[in-house]
Amino acid sequence: MPPRKANPLARAVDLASFANNLYVTRSNPVSLVHFVTNRCNARCSFCFIDFENPDLGRDELSLDEIDRLTLNLGSNLKNVNLTGGEPFAHKDILKITQSYFRNTDIESIFMTTNGSLPERLKAYMSALSDEFPDRKQFFSFSIDAIGEKHDQIRKINGLFDACLQSYRLTQSAGKNIIGSISITVSPDNWHTALETYEVLIQDYGVKALTCVIVRDEGVFKTPEEVKKNILSTYKEITERISRDLISGRLGGYNNGSLQGRLMNQKNKIMYNVIRETYLVPEFKSQCYAGSLFGIIHSNGDVYPCEILDKKIGNLRDFDFDFMKLWQSQISGDIRDFIRDTNCNCTYECAWSFNILANYQYLPSMISGALTRPKS
């Protein structure tokens, strides 16, 4: 395991290197999304995965291949988002996470999950906390409606109760474990999502809520006639989130800490961008997908983001030397394409780092970080 940079000088050097990469060179990834599996126990109508594909789940990277990958991820990587499919459907999700924590100096993992397997979650959090007490674990649990309506949308009986149980497990698991509920506004729930938001806060005591908007990807295409309704609901919920964070009704990503306030402010900026560009795509600022951010699919294919259908390469063809792939000619050509075409979309994961790495958002980020919520 690489040494954690505990002494002040080492931390300062690390921070300087990170800032130089984030704002000047933009040559190393600071965050990656790893789709560890396409398998899932849910069947959401708006999912981008083609579950009719007979090859689904085949050719996933082995544990040994993932271990080799994690040894070659560059010096500025800070976070990895483990997702799927359903990440807890992968029997070795704990070992995969351990490889990332043991072989890199990342500060956190972020997991997007449907929350259907609370016992696996509990064992996972416990094992990681025991071995890596200084690393952060973030979990985003999906809830789209209340009770059986949510179960029907995601097509898993008892899912709503299991997801709430998973969320509550994170609330009592320690200071470095942070859980939140995410509402996806889609054709299935745009007419009830606002009510779901209020009920989750008032009746179920949820203190951390985010919102995402369904997007066209893979096999899913949003019917044009409902896009305006989806956007209207998304706008109302995200505006309420911003107000409720300021009032203290919501705590978000730990509004009491600097890091938490930065994440909440980043989300506020992102919500505004997506509201403005969902119906009529528009370039707002430079995208750093393929520079600071990238996607690893379960079979080892690497892309700059989920939306842009331009594969950089497959890790197996580069002997799992991720940085060799990242610095290849085709990778540079894709970065040039993204820059020269003002490539833009509403992909939240990419926007997170476009906001953090763009000077035009710095004043708002600093203001948000310094503003403490009402007690």
Buried (B, 14 or more C-beta within 10 A) or exposed (E): EEEEBEEEEEEEEBEEBBEBBBEEEBBBBBBBBBBBBBBBBBEBEBBBBEBEEEEBBEEBBEEEBBBBBBBBBBEBBBBBBBBBBBBBBBEBBBEBBBBBBBBBBBBBBBBBBBBBBBEBBBEBBBBBBEBBEEBBBBBBBBBBBBEEBBBBBBEBEEBBBBBBBBBBBBEEBEEBBBBBBBBBBBBBBBEBBBEBBEBBBEEBEBBBBBBBBBBBBEEBEBEEEBBEEBBBBBBBBBBBBBEBBBEEBBBBBBBEEEBBBBBBBBBBBBBBBBBBBBEEEEEBBBBBBBBBBBBBBBBBBBBBBBBBEBBBBEBEEBEBBBBBBBEBEEBBEBBEBBBEEEBBBBBBBBBBBBBBBBEEBEEBBEEBBEEEBEE
